[in-house]
Amino acid sequence: MLIVKVKENETIDKALKRFKKKFEKTGVLKAIRNKSYYEKPSVVRRNARLRSIYKQRMITAERG
């Protein structure tokens, strides 16, 4: 459970922004989206491999 204490003389907007950052860092929403439908383990591995290949290509292209 996330707890964000509102500091003295702090606006609700700033406290809400801190809450959103904490919530995003926990990864709960990302996990819910991933679990919303079943994906075969082979598909998960293939996507992870393709994602890593893409990242490597971007890194090497950046270096020149």
Secondary structure, DSSP 8 states (H G I E B T S, - for coil): -------TT--HHHHHHHHHHHHHHHTHHHHHHHHTS---HHHHHHHHHHHHHHHHHHHHHHH-
